[in-house]
């Protein structure tokens, strides 16, 4: 696809904000990462260690042998609802990952795929909230992210993504129980997967109306077409 001329002049990043990158490039990269399940995210974290200090359980798959060798077995326990061999690593009494030592990940080169995939820009992109009590550092960073928009299409894409996220948050009753993700980051990832269902609704009010039930069914169909491993990451 040929890019259109920029719709706005790139402005300096205001004080207190952090450049999140071009929105459309971020979206394409995130979609590819979700499809592959192994490419990870390239996040400009800087000195932020919010995700390492936010009381999160880290899922580690049985094929992550290098990671499993680096983490003391006493820190791992079976992952509920997942096949044998899938484990979780918890956090200490301060909500900090036990592998974070002196403000650095002590196993960074062999860190879990979950950590490689985590990108808190997804909250800024989708409008899904982070718990400011248990994840205050992440919530603060989300407020700082500032995307740039090279084309008008980028704005339309984010509008569709936010519409998808809002639909998922507001219409849980239209989905079978426990079918939608319970964690905000998984719900945001699902919004990235299904936002195209909402693209045609942006700026096209003359099209035929679609009921919420029909949209929910379309989302369930898309979820059913995911490979099993990818579907597991959304539950």
KAQUI-V378744 format. One record per backbone hydrogen bond with DSSP energy under -0.5 kcal/mol. CO is the residue of the C=O (numbers start at 0). NH is the residue of the N-H. Records with the same first field share a line. If there is no record, write none. Layout:
CO=NH, NH
//
This chain:
13=16
17=145
20=147
21=25
22=26
23=27
24=28
25=29
26=30
27=31
28=32
29=33
30=34
31=35
32=36
40=42
42=44
44=47
48=51, 52
49=52
50=53
51=96
56=58
57=88
58=113
59=86
60=63
62=64
63=67
64=68
65=69
66=69, 70
71=74
72=75
74=89
76=87
77=79
78=81
82=85
85=78
86=59
87=76
88=57
89=97
91=94
94=54
95=91
96=99
98=100, 105
100=103
103=100, 105
104=107
106=109
107=110
111=115
112=116
113=117
115=40
118=121
119=122, 123
120=124
121=125
122=126
129=131
130=134
134=138
135=139
136=140
137=141
138=142
139=143
140=143, 144
143=17
145=19, 20
147=22
149=6
150=153, 154
151=155
152=156
153=157
154=158
155=159
156=160
157=161
158=162
159=163
160=164
161=165
162=166
163=167
164=168
165=169
166=170
170=173
171=174
175=178
182=186
183=187
184=188
185=189
186=190
187=191
188=192
189=193
190=194
193=196
194=197, 198
195=198, 199
197=200, 201
198=201
200=202, 203
203=206
210=214
211=215
212=216
213=217
214=218
215=219
216=220
217=221
218=222
219=223
220=224
222=225
226=230
227=231
228=232
230=233
231=234
//
